[in-house]
Amino acid sequence: MGQNIPKDLVAASATPIILSILHGQDSYGYAIIRKVQEISDSQIAWTDGMLYPVLHRLETAGLIDSYWKESDNGRRRKYYHITEAGIDECEMLISQWEVVHRALHTLLQEKSEY
């Protein structure tokens, strides 16, 4: 299933991934976990124990807000919403990741030329 991505890489990517997901629409924890699995072709598998501390940290930092909402089946879920500060942070983090991605891509191209 997964590629066994190191914990430090998963941790480093968690904030920009979560903020990017929430930039598209409000969501609740389990839906975020499923979205990460979907967008990574099941290569990234998050657990509740990994996600909720990050969500709490982002909320404490003012990058996201939360609210309770009743779903169609009557179950109450805690939804998360990105704030203006979160949007700014998301854009900055994506820009930084793009620099790293370009550097790795350039190295791969150079390697294939040999």
Biopython code that builds the backbone (N, CA, C, O; Angstrom):
import numpy as np
from Bio.PDB.StructureBuilder import StructureBuilder

atoms = [
    (1, "MET", "N", (0.828, -1.184, 0.000)),
    (1, "MET", "CA", (0.000, 0.000, 0.000)),
    (1, "MET", "C", (0.871, 1.245, 0.000)),
    (1, "MET", "O", (1.144, 1.765, -1.082)),
    (2, "GLY", "N", (1.330, 1.765, 1.148)),
    (2, "GLY", "CA", (2.130, 2.980, 1.207)),
    (2, "GLY", "C", (3.586, 2.720, 0.922)),
    (2, "GLY", "O", (4.032, 1.573, 0.897)),
    (3, "GLN", "N", (4.334, 3.802, 0.704)),
    (3, "GLN", "CA", (5.759, 3.710, 0.415)),
    (3, "GLN", "C", (6.604, 3.765, 1.672)),
    (3, "GLN", "O", (7.832, 3.788, 1.585)),
    (4, "ASN", "N", (5.981, 3.785, 2.831)),
    (4, "ASN", "CA", (6.706, 3.905, 4.078)),
    (4, "ASN", "C", (7.473, 5.225, 4.126)),
    (4, "ASN", "O", (8.678, 5.246, 4.378)),
    (5, "ILE", "N", (6.767, 6.316, 3.882)),
    (5, "ILE", "CA", (7.347, 7.659, 3.896)),
    (5, "ILE", "C", (7.789, 7.974, 5.319)),
    (5, "ILE", "O", (7.026, 7.763, 6.261)),
    (6, "PRO", "N", (9.016, 8.477, 5.491)),
    (6, "PRO", "CA", (9.533, 8.764, 6.831)),
    (6, "PRO", "C", (8.646, 9.752, 7.594)),
    (6, "PRO", "O", (8.049, 10.654, 7.006)),
    (7, "LYS", "N", (8.573, 9.563, 8.911)),
    (7, "LYS", "CA", (7.723, 10.402, 9.761)),
    (7, "LYS", "C", (8.069, 11.881, 9.653)),
    (7, "LYS", "O", (7.178, 12.728, 9.700)),
    (8, "ASP", "N", (9.360, 12.202, 9.509)),
    (8, "ASP", "CA", (9.724, 13.620, 9.450)),
    (8, "ASP", "C", (9.211, 14.277, 8.171)),
    (8, "ASP", "O", (8.860, 15.457, 8.187)),
    (9, "LEU", "N", (9.162, 13.535, 7.063)),
    (9, "LEU", "CA", (8.618, 14.080, 5.820)),
    (9, "LEU", "C", (7.096, 14.231, 5.913)),
    (9, "LEU", "O", (6.530, 15.214, 5.434)),
    (10, "VAL", "N", (6.449, 13.253, 6.529)),
    (10, "VAL", "CA", (5.000, 13.333, 6.744)),
    (10, "VAL", "C", (4.682, 14.538, 7.634)),
    (10, "VAL", "O", (3.754, 15.294, 7.349)),
    (11, "ALA", "N", (5.447, 14.711, 8.700)),
    (11, "ALA", "CA", (5.223, 15.830, 9.618)),
    (11, "ALA", "C", (5.448, 17.174, 8.925)),
    (11, "ALA", "O", (4.679, 18.115, 9.122)),
    (12, "ALA", "N", (6.496, 17.261, 8.119)),
    (12, "ALA", "CA", (6.808, 18.520, 7.432)),
    (12, "ALA", "C", (5.747, 18.883, 6.405)),
    (12, "ALA", "O", (5.503, 20.063, 6.153)),
    (13, "SER", "N", (5.122, 17.887, 5.815)),
    (13, "SER", "CA", (4.130, 18.155, 4.773)),
    (13, "SER", "C", (2.715, 18.300, 5.310)),
    (13, "SER", "O", (1.828, 18.739, 4.578)),
    (14, "ALA", "N", (2.481, 17.948, 6.559)),
    (14, "ALA", "CA", (1.122, 17.935, 7.103)),
    (14, "ALA", "C", (0.467, 19.312, 7.074)),
    (14, "ALA", "O", (-0.676, 19.433, 6.635)),
    (15, "THR", "N", (1.155, 20.343, 7.527)),
    (15, "THR", "CA", (0.543, 21.672, 7.586)),
    (15, "THR", "C", (0.157, 22.188, 6.205)),
    (15, "THR", "O", (-0.988, 22.603, 6.024)),
    (16, "PRO", "N", (1.066, 22.182, 5.211)),
    (16, "PRO", "CA", (0.626, 22.685, 3.904)),
    (16, "PRO", "C", (-0.472, 21.832, 3.272)),
    (16, "PRO", "O", (-1.327, 22.360, 2.562)),
    (17, "ILE", "N", (-0.460, 20.529, 3.516)),
    (17, "ILE", "CA", (-1.518, 19.676, 2.957)),
    (17, "ILE", "C", (-2.865, 20.005, 3.597)),
    (17, "ILE", "O", (-3.861, 20.182, 2.895)),
    (18, "ILE", "N", (-2.897, 20.086, 4.915)),
    (18, "ILE", "CA", (-4.151, 20.386, 5.611)),
    (18, "ILE", "C", (-4.676, 21.757, 5.209)),
    (18, "ILE", "O", (-5.858, 21.907, 4.898)),
    (19, "LEU", "N", (-3.801, 22.755, 5.215)),
    (19, "LEU", "CA", (-4.241, 24.101, 4.851)),
    (19, "LEU", "C", (-4.736, 24.146, 3.408)),
    (19, "LEU", "O", (-5.705, 24.841, 3.105)),
    (20, "SER", "N", (-4.083, 23.416, 2.528)),
    (20, "SER", "CA", (-4.520, 23.381, 1.122)),
    (20, "SER", "C", (-5.888, 22.723, 0.991)),
    (20, "SER", "O", (-6.730, 23.194, 0.226)),
    (21, "ILE", "N", (-6.115, 21.654, 1.720)),
    (21, "ILE", "CA", (-7.420, 20.990, 1.689)),
    (21, "ILE", "C", (-8.500, 21.952, 2.189)),
    (21, "ILE", "O", (-9.564, 22.071, 1.581)),
    (22, "LEU", "N", (-8.220, 22.632, 3.298)),
    (22, "LEU", "CA", (-9.205, 23.537, 3.881)),
    (22, "LEU", "C", (-9.366, 24.809, 3.062)),
    (22, "LEU", "O", (-10.394, 25.480, 3.156)),
    (23, "HIS", "N", (-8.363, 25.145, 2.262)),
    (23, "HIS", "CA", (-8.486, 26.309, 1.385)),
    (23, "HIS", "C", (-9.552, 26.042, 0.317)),
    (23, "HIS", "O", (-10.191, 26.970, -0.178)),
    (24, "GLY", "N", (-9.734, 24.772, -0.028)),
    (24, "GLY", "CA", (-10.753, 24.397, -1.004)),
    (24, "GLY", "C", (-12.147, 24.388, -0.406)),
    (24, "GLY", "O", (-13.104, 24.828, -1.042)),
    (25, "GLN", "N", (-12.264, 23.884, 0.824)),
    (25, "GLN", "CA", (-13.564, 23.835, 1.501)),
    (25, "GLN", "C", (-13.374, 23.407, 2.944)),
    (25, "GLN", "O", (-12.380, 22.767, 3.287)),
    (26, "ASP", "N", (-14.331, 23.763, 3.784)),
    (26, "ASP", "CA", (-14.315, 23.317, 5.172)),
    (26, "ASP", "C", (-14.428, 21.799, 5.193)),
    (26, "ASP", "O", (-15.020, 21.198, 4.296)),
    (27, "SER", "N", (-13.860, 21.189, 6.218)),
    (27, "SER", "CA", (-13.899, 19.734, 6.294)),
    (27, "SER", "C", (-13.767, 19.286, 7.739)),
    (27, "SER", "O", (-13.415, 20.076, 8.615)),
    (28, "TYR", "N", (-14.049, 18.016, 7.981)),
    (28, "TYR", "CA", (-13.886, 17.415, 9.300)),
    (28, "TYR", "C", (-12.751, 16.396, 9.236)),
    (28, "TYR", "O", (-12.313, 16.003, 8.155)),
    (29, "GLY", "N", (-12.288, 15.981, 10.395)),
    (29, "GLY", "CA", (-11.084, 15.159, 10.490)),
    (29, "GLY", "C", (-11.044, 13.926, 9.606)),
    (29, "GLY", "O", (-10.095, 13.736, 8.845)),
    (30, "TYR", "N", (-12.067, 13.086, 9.701)),
    (30, "TYR", "CA", (-12.045, 11.844, 8.930)),
    (30, "TYR", "C", (-12.034, 12.121, 7.428)),
    (30, "TYR", "O", (-11.380, 11.406, 6.669)),
    (31, "ALA", "N", (-12.757, 13.154, 6.999)),
    (31, "ALA", "CA", (-12.772, 13.510, 5.570)),
    (31, "ALA", "C", (-11.402, 14.000, 5.123)),
    (31, "ALA", "O", (-11.006, 13.757, 3.983)),
    (32, "ILE", "N", (-10.671, 14.683, 5.998)),
    (32, "ILE", "CA", (-9.312, 15.123, 5.677)),
    (32, "ILE", "C", (-8.409, 13.905, 5.488)),
    (32, "ILE", "O", (-7.633, 13.846, 4.535)),
    (33, "ILE", "N", (-8.511, 12.945, 6.388)),
    (33, "ILE", "CA", (-7.719, 11.719, 6.284)),
    (33, "ILE", "C", (-8.008, 11.013, 4.961)),
    (33, "ILE", "O", (-7.084, 10.590, 4.266)),
    (34, "ARG", "N", (-9.284, 10.886, 4.613)),
    (34, "ARG", "CA", (-9.664, 10.234, 3.349)),
    (34, "ARG", "C", (-9.159, 11.015, 2.144)),
    (34, "ARG", "O", (-8.725, 10.416, 1.159)),
    (35, "LYS", "N", (-9.209, 12.350, 2.208)),
    (35, "LYS", "CA", (-8.749, 13.180, 1.093)),
    (35, "LYS", "C", (-7.250, 12.995, 0.877)),
    (35, "LYS", "O", (-6.798, 12.892, -0.264)),
    (36, "VAL", "N", (-6.484, 12.953, 1.947)),
    (36, "VAL", "CA", (-5.032, 12.743, 1.838)),
    (36, "VAL", "C", (-4.755, 11.387, 1.208)),
    (36, "VAL", "O", (-3.879, 11.264, 0.351)),
    (37, "GLN", "N", (-5.487, 10.386, 1.623)),
    (37, "GLN", "CA", (-5.315, 9.049, 1.041)),
    (37, "GLN", "C", (-5.653, 9.082, -0.451)),
    (37, "GLN", "O", (-4.945, 8.492, -1.266)),
    (38, "GLU", "N", (-6.735, 9.775, -0.800)),
    (38, "GLU", "CA", (-7.171, 9.856, -2.194)),
    (38, "GLU", "C", (-6.149, 10.591, -3.067)),
    (38, "GLU", "O", (-5.778, 10.096, -4.131)),
    (39, "ILE", "N", (-5.697, 11.756, -2.630)),
    (39, "ILE", "CA", (-4.798, 12.557, -3.463)),
    (39, "ILE", "C", (-3.402, 11.959, -3.572)),
    (39, "ILE", "O", (-2.641, 12.303, -4.476)),
    (40, "SER", "N", (-3.069, 11.055, -2.642)),
    (40, "SER", "CA", (-1.747, 10.424, -2.673)),
    (40, "SER", "C", (-1.790, 9.013, -3.249)),
    (40, "SER", "O", (-0.805, 8.280, -3.169)),
    (41, "ASP", "N", (-2.915, 8.634, -3.822)),
    (41, "ASP", "CA", (-3.079, 7.266, -4.320)),
    (41, "ASP", "C", (-2.726, 6.245, -3.235)),
    (41, "ASP", "O", (-2.062, 5.243, -3.501)),
    (42, "SER", "N", (-3.172, 6.514, -2.035)),
    (42, "SER", "CA", (-2.968, 5.656, -0.857)),
    (42, "SER", "C", (-1.500, 5.521, -0.457)),
    (42, "SER", "O", (-1.139, 4.588, 0.260)),
    (43, "GLN", "N", (-0.663, 6.428, -0.906)),
    (43, "GLN", "CA", (0.753, 6.390, -0.537)),
    (43, "GLN", "C", (1.004, 7.078, 0.803)),
    (43, "GLN", "O", (2.002, 6.804, 1.470)),
    (44, "ILE", "N", (0.092, 7.976, 1.196)),
    (44, "ILE", "CA", (0.182, 8.640, 2.495)),
    (44, "ILE", "C", (-1.034, 8.209, 3.302)),
    (44, "ILE", "O", (-2.174, 8.417, 2.887)),
    (45, "ALA", "N", (-0.782, 7.611, 4.448)),
    (45, "ALA", "CA", (-1.865, 7.127, 5.311)),
    (45, "ALA", "C", (-1.749, 7.796, 6.676)),
    (45, "ALA", "O", (-0.888, 7.441, 7.481)),
    (46, "TRP", "N", (-2.617, 8.760, 6.925)),
    (46, "TRP", "CA", (-2.639, 9.439, 8.213)),
    (46, "TRP", "C", (-3.581, 8.726, 9.161)),
    (46, "TRP", "O", (-4.526, 8.059, 8.739)),
    (47, "THR", "N", (-3.310, 8.876, 10.454)),
    (47, "THR", "CA", (-4.176, 8.338, 11.491)),
    (47, "THR", "C", (-4.773, 9.504, 12.285)),
    (47, "THR", "O", (-4.312, 10.640, 12.183)),
    (48, "ASP", "N", (-5.797, 9.204, 13.072)),
    (48, "ASP", "CA", (-6.378, 10.212, 13.958)),
    (48, "ASP", "C", (-5.311, 10.774, 14.900)),
    (48, "ASP", "O", (-5.252, 11.976, 15.158)),
    (49, "GLY", "N", (-4.483, 9.881, 15.398)),
    (49, "GLY", "CA", (-3.447, 10.279, 16.345)),
    (49, "GLY", "C", (-2.418, 11.212, 15.755)),
    (49, "GLY", "O", (-1.751, 11.938, 16.492)),
    (50, "MET", "N", (-2.271, 11.211, 14.451)),
    (50, "MET", "CA", (-1.351, 12.117, 13.779)),
    (50, "MET", "C", (-2.072, 13.416, 13.423)),
    (50, "MET", "O", (-1.512, 14.499, 13.594)),
    (51, "LEU", "N", (-3.315, 13.320, 12.926)),
    (51, "LEU", "CA", (-4.027, 14.480, 12.408)),
    (51, "LEU", "C", (-4.490, 15.446, 13.485)),
    (51, "LEU", "O", (-4.248, 16.648, 13.371)),
    (52, "TYR", "N", (-5.140, 14.961, 14.515)),
    (52, "TYR", "CA", (-5.783, 15.863, 15.469)),
    (52, "TYR", "C", (-4.818, 16.749, 16.253)),
    (52, "TYR", "O", (-5.170, 17.895, 16.534)),
    (53, "PRO", "N", (-3.632, 16.291, 16.619)),
    (53, "PRO", "CA", (-2.682, 17.229, 17.236)),
    (53, "PRO", "C", (-2.267, 18.357, 16.285)),
    (53, "PRO", "O", (-2.058, 19.490, 16.721)),
    (54, "VAL", "N", (-2.148, 18.054, 15.003)),
    (54, "VAL", "CA", (-1.799, 19.090, 14.023)),
    (54, "VAL", "C", (-2.950, 20.076, 13.893)),
    (54, "VAL", "O", (-2.725, 21.286, 13.879)),
    (55, "LEU", "N", (-4.178, 19.580, 13.798)),
    (55, "LEU", "CA", (-5.338, 20.476, 13.721)),
    (55, "LEU", "C", (-5.409, 21.376, 14.958)),
    (55, "LEU", "O", (-5.683, 22.571, 14.845)),
    (56, "HIS", "N", (-5.162, 20.803, 16.129)),
    (56, "HIS", "CA", (-5.184, 21.595, 17.373)),
    (56, "HIS", "C", (-4.105, 22.684, 17.337)),
    (56, "HIS", "O", (-4.352, 23.824, 17.731)),
    (57, "ARG", "N", (-2.910, 22.320, 16.862)),
    (57, "ARG", "CA", (-1.814, 23.291, 16.779)),
    (57, "ARG", "C", (-2.160, 24.409, 15.800)),
    (57, "ARG", "O", (-1.904, 25.580, 16.079)),
    (58, "LEU", "N", (-2.742, 24.051, 14.653)),
    (58, "LEU", "CA", (-3.124, 25.055, 13.658)),
    (58, "LEU", "C", (-4.218, 25.975, 14.191)),
    (58, "LEU", "O", (-4.226, 27.172, 13.902)),
    (59, "GLU", "N", (-5.134, 25.415, 14.966)),
    (59, "GLU", "CA", (-6.203, 26.234, 15.549)),
    (59, "GLU", "C", (-5.638, 27.179, 16.607)),
    (59, "GLU", "O", (-6.019, 28.348, 16.656)),
    (60, "THR", "N", (-4.743, 26.688, 17.444)),
    (60, "THR", "CA", (-4.116, 27.521, 18.464)),
    (60, "THR", "C", (-3.323, 28.658, 17.824)),
    (60, "THR", "O", (-3.270, 29.763, 18.363)),
    (61, "ALA", "N", (-2.708, 28.385, 16.675)),
    (61, "ALA", "CA", (-1.918, 29.396, 15.967)),
    (61, "ALA", "C", (-2.790, 30.390, 15.192)),
    (61, "ALA", "O", (-2.277, 31.363, 14.639)),
    (62, "GLY", "N", (-4.103, 30.148, 15.150)),
    (62, "GLY", "CA", (-5.002, 31.050, 14.448)),
    (62, "GLY", "C", (-5.048, 30.829, 12.945)),
    (62, "GLY", "O", (-5.544, 31.684, 12.211)),
    (63, "LEU", "N", (-4.536, 29.690, 12.474)),
    (63, "LEU", "CA", (-4.531, 29.405, 11.039)),
    (63, "LEU", "C", (-5.822, 28.737, 10.573)),
    (63, "LEU", "O", (-6.169, 28.785, 9.393)),
    (64, "ILE", "N", (-6.536, 28.106, 11.526)),
    (64, "ILE", "CA", (-7.839, 27.523, 11.231)),
    (64, "ILE", "C", (-8.777, 27.810, 12.403)),
    (64, "ILE", "O", (-8.332, 28.077, 13.520)),
    (65, "ASP", "N", (-10.070, 27.749, 12.132)),
    (65, "ASP", "CA", (-11.122, 27.813, 13.147)),
    (65, "ASP", "C", (-11.881, 26.495, 13.090)),
    (65, "ASP", "O", (-11.744, 25.735, 12.132)),
    (66, "SER", "N", (-12.677, 26.228, 14.112)),
    (66, "SER", "CA", (-13.523, 25.038, 14.081)),
    (66, "SER", "C", (-14.935, 25.397, 14.520)),
    (66, "SER", "O", (-15.158, 26.383, 15.222)),
    (67, "TYR", "N", (-15.866, 24.582, 14.096)),
    (67, "TYR", "CA", (-17.267, 24.743, 14.485)),
    (67, "TYR", "C", (-17.943, 23.379, 14.392)),
    (67, "TYR", "O", (-17.493, 22.493, 13.665)),
    (68, "TRP", "N", (-19.013, 23.233, 15.130)),
    (68, "TRP", "CA", (-19.766, 21.980, 15.119)),
    (68, "TRP", "C", (-20.910, 22.101, 14.131)),
    (68, "TRP", "O", (-21.552, 23.146, 14.023)),
    (69, "LYS", "N", (-21.156, 21.014, 13.413)),
    (69, "LYS", "CA", (-22.231, 20.989, 12.423)),
    (69, "LYS", "C", (-22.844, 19.597, 12.413)),
    (69, "LYS", "O", (-22.145, 18.592, 12.533)),
    (70, "GLU", "N", (-24.158, 19.559, 12.268)),
    (70, "GLU", "CA", (-24.846, 18.274, 12.194)),
    (70, "GLU", "C", (-24.848, 17.796, 10.750)),
    (70, "GLU", "O", (-25.200, 18.546, 9.839)),
    (71, "SER", "N", (-24.453, 16.547, 10.546)),
    (71, "SER", "CA", (-24.420, 15.977, 9.198)),
    (71, "SER", "C", (-25.820, 15.518, 8.788)),
    (71, "SER", "O", (-26.764, 15.577, 9.575)),
    (72, "ASP", "N", (-25.931, 15.068, 7.558)),
    (72, "ASP", "CA", (-27.217, 14.601, 7.035)),
    (72, "ASP", "C", (-27.796, 13.451, 7.847)),
    (72, "ASP", "O", (-29.014, 13.303, 7.946)),
    (73, "ASN", "N", (-26.917, 12.637, 8.428)),
    (73, "ASN", "CA", (-27.404, 11.493, 9.212)),
    (73, "ASN", "C", (-27.644, 11.853, 10.680)),
    (73, "ASN", "O", (-27.906, 10.973, 11.500)),
    (74, "GLY", "N", (-27.554, 13.150, 11.013)),
    (74, "GLY", "CA", (-27.838, 13.597, 12.369)),
    (74, "GLY", "C", (-26.646, 13.577, 13.306)),
    (74, "GLY", "O", (-26.766, 13.970, 14.467)),
    (75, "ARG", "N", (-25.513, 13.130, 12.829)),
    (75, "ARG", "CA", (-24.301, 13.062, 13.649)),
    (75, "ARG", "C", (-23.612, 14.419, 13.670)),
    (75, "ARG", "O", (-23.451, 15.055, 12.629)),
    (76, "ARG", "N", (-23.207, 14.860, 14.856)),
    (76, "ARG", "CA", (-22.475, 16.131, 14.977)),
    (76, "ARG", "C", (-20.997, 15.899, 14.678)),
    (76, "ARG", "O", (-20.380, 14.963, 15.187)),
    (77, "ARG", "N", (-20.447, 16.775, 13.843)),
    (77, "ARG", "CA", (-19.030, 16.681, 13.492)),
    (77, "ARG", "C", (-18.381, 18.038, 13.696)),
    (77, "ARG", "O", (-19.012, 19.082, 13.527)),
    (78, "LYS", "N", (-17.110, 18.000, 14.062)),
    (78, "LYS", "CA", (-16.340, 19.229, 14.202)),
    (78, "LYS", "C", (-15.697, 19.533, 12.850)),
    (78, "LYS", "O", (-14.881, 18.760, 12.349)),
    (79, "TYR", "N", (-16.072, 20.648, 12.283)),
    (79, "TYR", "CA", (-15.540, 21.076, 10.995)),
    (79, "TYR", "C", (-14.446, 22.111, 11.212)),
    (79, "TYR", "O", (-14.441, 22.850, 12.197)),
    (80, "TYR", "N", (-13.527, 22.140, 10.263)),
    (80, "TYR", "CA", (-12.412, 23.083, 10.315)),
    (80, "TYR", "C", (-12.486, 24.003, 9.110)),
    (80, "TYR", "O", (-12.844, 23.588, 8.007)),
    (81, "HIS", "N", (-12.139, 25.268, 9.346)),
    (81, "HIS", "CA", (-12.225, 26.326, 8.341)),
    (81, "HIS", "C", (-10.916, 27.112, 8.367)),
    (81, "HIS", "O", (-10.441, 27.492, 9.437)),
    (82, "ILE", "N", (-10.335, 27.355, 7.203)),
    (82, "ILE", "CA", (-9.088, 28.115, 7.141)),
    (82, "ILE", "C", (-9.371, 29.600, 7.367)),
    (82, "ILE", "O", (-10.379, 30.118, 6.886)),
    (83, "THR", "N", (-8.498, 30.280, 8.089)),
    (83, "THR", "CA", (-8.620, 31.714, 8.341)),
    (83, "THR", "C", (-7.795, 32.482, 7.308)),
    (83, "THR", "O", (-7.068, 31.884, 6.515)),
    (84, "GLU", "N", (-7.913, 33.794, 7.324)),
    (84, "GLU", "CA", (-7.095, 34.618, 6.421)),
    (84, "GLU", "C", (-5.607, 34.386, 6.694)),
    (84, "GLU", "O", (-4.806, 34.295, 5.764)),
    (85, "ALA", "N", (-5.246, 34.292, 7.977)),
    (85, "ALA", "CA", (-3.845, 34.004, 8.328)),
    (85, "ALA", "C", (-3.435, 32.633, 7.805)),
    (85, "ALA", "O", (-2.298, 32.443, 7.374)),
    (86, "GLY", "N", (-4.354, 31.685, 7.843)),
    (86, "GLY", "CA", (-4.084, 30.348, 7.321)),
    (86, "GLY", "C", (-3.883, 30.350, 5.820)),
    (86, "GLY", "O", (-3.039, 29.618, 5.304)),
    (87, "ILE", "N", (-4.651, 31.166, 5.113)),
    (87, "ILE", "CA", (-4.482, 31.287, 3.661)),
    (87, "ILE", "C", (-3.105, 31.854, 3.343)),
    (87, "ILE", "O", (-2.418, 31.363, 2.447)),
    (88, "ASP", "N", (-2.702, 32.892, 4.079)),
    (88, "ASP", "CA", (-1.367, 33.477, 3.873)),
    (88, "ASP", "C", (-0.275, 32.451, 4.147)),
    (88, "ASP", "O", (0.683, 32.336, 3.382)),
    (89, "GLU", "N", (-0.420, 31.708, 5.239)),
    (89, "GLU", "CA", (0.558, 30.673, 5.605)),
    (89, "GLU", "C", (0.599, 29.583, 4.546)),
    (89, "GLU", "O", (1.674, 29.115, 4.170)),
    (90, "CYS", "N", (-0.570, 29.180, 4.068)),
    (90, "CYS", "CA", (-0.665, 28.145, 3.037)),
    (90, "CYS", "C", (0.088, 28.573, 1.783)),
    (90, "CYS", "O", (0.871, 27.800, 1.230)),
    (91, "GLU", "N", (-0.146, 29.791, 1.339)),
    (91, "GLU", "CA", (0.523, 30.288, 0.138)),
    (91, "GLU", "C", (2.037, 30.338, 0.320)),
    (91, "GLU", "O", (2.782, 29.997, -0.599)),
    (92, "MET", "N", (2.501, 30.762, 1.503)),
    (92, "MET", "CA", (3.936, 30.809, 1.769)),
    (92, "MET", "C", (4.539, 29.399, 1.774)),
    (92, "MET", "O", (5.594, 29.171, 1.181)),
    (93, "LEU", "N", (3.868, 28.457, 2.444)),
    (93, "LEU", "CA", (4.385, 27.087, 2.524)),
    (93, "LEU", "C", (4.417, 26.421, 1.158)),
    (93, "LEU", "O", (5.373, 25.717, 0.834)),
    (94, "ILE", "N", (3.389, 26.632, 0.357)),
    (94, "ILE", "CA", (3.373, 26.056, -0.987)),
    (94, "ILE", "C", (4.513, 26.620, -1.817)),
    (94, "ILE", "O", (5.162, 25.889, -2.566)),
    (95, "SER", "N", (4.757, 27.912, -1.688)),
    (95, "SER", "CA", (5.866, 28.535, -2.406)),
    (95, "SER", "C", (7.199, 27.900, -2.000)),
    (95, "SER", "O", (8.052, 27.648, -2.850)),
    (96, "GLN", "N", (7.374, 27.645, -0.716)),
    (96, "GLN", "CA", (8.605, 27.010, -0.232)),
    (96, "GLN", "C", (8.723, 25.577, -0.756)),
    (96, "GLN", "O", (9.802, 25.154, -1.170)),
    (97, "TRP", "N", (7.620, 24.836, -0.737)),
    (97, "TRP", "CA", (7.642, 23.465, -1.251)),
    (97, "TRP", "C", (7.932, 23.442, -2.747)),
    (97, "TRP", "O", (8.585, 22.519, -3.234)),
    (98, "GLU", "N", (7.459, 24.438, -3.477)),
    (98, "GLU", "CA", (7.735, 24.496, -4.911)),
    (98, "GLU", "C", (9.225, 24.673, -5.181)),
    (98, "GLU", "O", (9.749, 24.109, -6.142)),
    (99, "VAL", "N", (9.913, 25.447, -4.346)),
    (99, "VAL", "CA", (11.363, 25.617, -4.481)),
    (99, "VAL", "C", (12.064, 24.271, -4.281)),
    (99, "VAL", "O", (12.942, 23.901, -5.061)),
    (100, "VAL", "N", (11.673, 23.545, -3.234)),
    (100, "VAL", "CA", (12.274, 22.235, -2.955)),
    (100, "VAL", "C", (11.967, 21.265, -4.094)),
    (100, "VAL", "O", (12.846, 20.523, -4.533)),
    (101, "HIS", "N", (10.728, 21.270, -4.572)),
    (101, "HIS", "CA", (10.340, 20.384, -5.665)),
    (101, "HIS", "C", (11.155, 20.673, -6.926)),
    (101, "HIS", "O", (11.627, 19.747, -7.584)),
    (102, "ARG", "N", (11.322, 21.961, -7.266)),
    (102, "ARG", "CA", (12.111, 22.326, -8.453)),
    (102, "ARG", "C", (13.559, 21.861, -8.318)),
    (102, "ARG", "O", (14.151, 21.369, -9.278)),
    (103, "ALA", "N", (14.118, 22.017, -7.131)),
    (103, "ALA", "CA", (15.501, 21.597, -6.902)),
    (103, "ALA", "C", (15.639, 20.083, -7.095)),
    (103, "ALA", "O", (16.567, 19.626, -7.761)),
    (104, "LEU", "N", (14.729, 19.314, -6.522)),
    (104, "LEU", "CA", (14.780, 17.862, -6.683)),
    (104, "LEU", "C", (14.543, 17.454, -8.132)),
    (104, "LEU", "O", (15.208, 16.552, -8.640)),
    (105, "HIS", "N", (13.610, 18.107, -8.792)),
    (105, "HIS", "CA", (13.321, 17.810, -10.193)),
    (105, "HIS", "C", (14.543, 18.103, -11.071)),
    (105, "HIS", "O", (14.868, 17.326, -11.969)),
    (106, "THR", "N", (15.212, 19.221, -10.808)),
    (106, "THR", "CA", (16.420, 19.569, -11.563)),
    (106, "THR", "C", (17.500, 18.518, -11.368)),
    (106, "THR", "O", (18.165, 18.115, -12.321)),
    (107, "LEU", "N", (17.672, 18.075, -10.119)),
    (107, "LEU", "CA", (18.675, 17.040, -9.854)),
    (107, "LEU", "C", (18.335, 15.739, -10.569)),
    (107, "LEU", "O", (19.225, 15.065, -11.087)),
    (108, "LEU", "N", (17.075, 15.387, -10.601)),
    (108, "LEU", "CA", (16.659, 14.172, -11.308)),
    (108, "LEU", "C", (16.933, 14.281, -12.799)),
    (108, "LEU", "O", (17.381, 13.320, -13.425)),
    (109, "GLN", "N", (16.668, 15.433, -13.361)),
    (109, "GLN", "CA", (16.936, 15.626, -14.793)),
    (109, "GLN", "C", (18.415, 15.546, -15.077)),
    (109, "GLN", "O", (18.821, 14.920, -16.056)),
    (110, "GLU", "N", (19.236, 16.168, -14.239)),
    (110, "GLU", "CA", (20.692, 16.096, -14.414)),
    (110, "GLU", "C", (21.172, 14.665, -14.315)),
    (110, "GLU", "O", (22.028, 14.241, -15.092)),
    (111, "LYS", "N", (20.632, 13.913, -13.364)),
    (111, "LYS", "CA", (21.045, 12.526, -13.166)),
    (111, "LYS", "C", (20.707, 11.685, -14.413)),
    (111, "LYS", "O", (21.493, 10.825, -14.809)),
    (112, "SER", "N", (19.547, 11.933, -15.026)),
    (112, "SER", "CA", (19.132, 11.148, -16.181)),
    (112, "SER", "C", (19.964, 11.482, -17.437)),
    (112, "SER", "O", (19.959, 10.721, -18.404)),
    (113, "GLU", "N", (20.663, 12.604, -17.415)),
    (113, "GLU", "CA", (21.481, 12.990, -18.570)),
    (113, "GLU", "C", (22.819, 12.247, -18.596)),
    (113, "GLU", "O", (23.503, 12.234, -19.619)),
    (114, "TYR", "N", (23.188, 11.631, -17.471)),
    (114, "TYR", "CA", (24.481, 10.931, -17.412)),
    (114, "TYR", "C", (24.403, 9.559, -18.003)),
    (114, "TYR", "O", (25.402, 8.841, -18.031)),
]
sb = StructureBuilder()
sb.init_structure("model")
sb.init_model(0)
sb.init_chain("A")
sb.init_seg("    ")
for serial, (resi, resn, name, xyz) in enumerate(atoms, 1):
    if name == "N":
        sb.init_residue(resn, " ", resi, " ")
    sb.init_atom(name, np.array(xyz, "f"), 0.0, 1.0, " ", f" {name:<3s}", serial, name[0])
structure = sb.get_structure()
